[in-house]
Amino acid sequence: MTTPERPTAMVLTVSDGVTAGTRDDESGQRLADRLAGEGFEVERGVVPDDATLVAAAIRRGVARHRLIVTTGGTGLTSRDVTPQAIEPLLDYAVPGLAELMRATGLRSTPYAALSRSLAGVIGRTLVIALPGSPKGALESLEAVLPVIPHALETLADDSTQHATRGAR
């Protein structure tokens, strides 16, 4: 009997401080641990807050992974460029995921309304941009985690689970 292949995910930390070694990658580690706990084989990456480098890392990740989760660069500072780097790469957005992350975050802090987190699809890969704070990143992932397996199944054109999961 063969065992099914574990789904793969990439956690990409977007941070000048982590890249320079002046800050620990707590958000990336928490996200990777959580995804591994859900059965994903996780690859980690780190890039500075540079739109060209973020986009290049995303392009490389799409070639190998069904799920890419970024952390960092979704705020309002001039160095927060993750959404600008990802949006042009998307085949289409999945706004409900971003709305869900912000709505969940608003239960903890009004500052969640300032997040420019987003979600979308490139090819058959789901890309989700999360905040950079460890609490915000994990809280946002937890908000969307229940629907990620179904999203990945449908991206693979596997609609056999629609009836059993209550999809509309």
N, C-alpha and C positions, 0 to 999 in steps of 0.2 A: 504494500500500500504506500502510495506517495503522499507526502504532506503538501498542502497548498503553500505556494510561495508567499512569504510575508510581504505585505505592501511596503513600499518604501516612501520615505518622506525626507525632505531637506529642511533643516532649520537654519536660516540665514540671519545672522545678527548684523545689523547695520549700525555701526558705532565707531566714531573716531577714537574714543577712549579705549574701547576693547581692542581695536586694531593696533593702537600704539602701546598696549600693554599697561596702561595706567588705570584700568578698571577691569574688574572681573566680569565675565559674561554670565551673570546670574540668570537673566531672562532666557537666554539661549539654552542654558543647562536645564532649567525648569521645564521648558517646552519640550526639549528632547526627551527628558525623563518621562514626561506625561505621555508623549506619543509612543515611546517604547512600551510603556505600560498598557497601551491600547493595541499592542502587537505590531507596530511599525518598526521596520529597520530604519534607523535614523542616521543621516549624514549631517554633519555640522559644517557651517561656513561662517566666515566673518569678513566683512568689507567695511571700509570707511564710508562716511556720509558723502558719497559721490555718485550722482545719478548714472553716469556711464559705467562705473564699476558695479553698481547694484544691478543694472540691466544685464550686464555681461554674466554675472553670477546667476541670475534668474534664467537666462537663455541656456546656460550649461546645465542647470538643475532640471529644466523641463525635459532635456534629452534623457534623463535617468530616473526621474521620480514622478509619481502620480499626485503627490501633495508637496507644495512648497509653502512654508510658513516663515515669514520674516518678522523680526522684532526690531523696533527702533525706526526713527526717522519719520514718524507720522504726526508729529506735533506742528507747531507754528513757527519755529525758528527758521532762519535762513538756511541752516544746515540740514533741516528735515526735508529730504528730497525723495523718500521712498515712494510715495504715491506718484510723483512725477516720473519716476523711473519705470514703474510697473505699468501704469495706465496705457502708454502707447503699445506695449507688448500684448495686451489682452485681446483675445478674439471677441470676448464679451464679458461684461460685468455681471456679478451676482449680488445685487445691492441688498437683498434680504439678509445676507450673512453680516454685512457691515452694519446694517440697522440693528440686528440682534445683538451684536457685540456692544454697540453704543448704548442700547437700551439696558442691557445687563450692567454695564459700567456705571450708568446713571444711578443705579441703586446704591452704589458706594460713594460716588463723588460727582458733583456737578461738572467737573473738568472733563469728564468723558465726552461731553458734547463738543469739546475742542479737538477730539481725535479725528484724524483723516484716514483712519483704518479703512481698508477696502478689501474686496474679494472679487475674483474673476477667474476666467478660464483661458489657458493658452494650450491649444491642441486638445489633449485629453488630461491635462494637468490642472488641478485646482490650486490657485495661488491666493494666499490670505496674508495680508499685511496687518500685523498687530502692534500695539504700543510697545515702547521700549522699557517701561518700568516692569520689574518682575511681577508685581501684583496685577497690573493692568494687562500684561501679556498673558499670564496664566488665566485670569478671569475671562478674558476675551476668547481664548482657546476653549475653555470649559463651556462657554455659551454656545459655540458652534459644533463642538465635538459630537453631540448626539446625531447630527445630520451628515457628518463627513462620510461615514461608510456608504450611505445611500447616494450621496453626491458622486463618490468615486465609482460606484457601480453604474450609475446612469451615464457618467462620462465614458465608461467602457462599453456603452450601449447594451448593458445588461439590465433589462427592465423586468426580470423575473421576480424581483422582490417588491414590486409596486403594491400588489394586493396584500402581502403580509405585513408591510410596514405602514399601511394606511396612507400611501401617497395619493395625491389628488390628481 
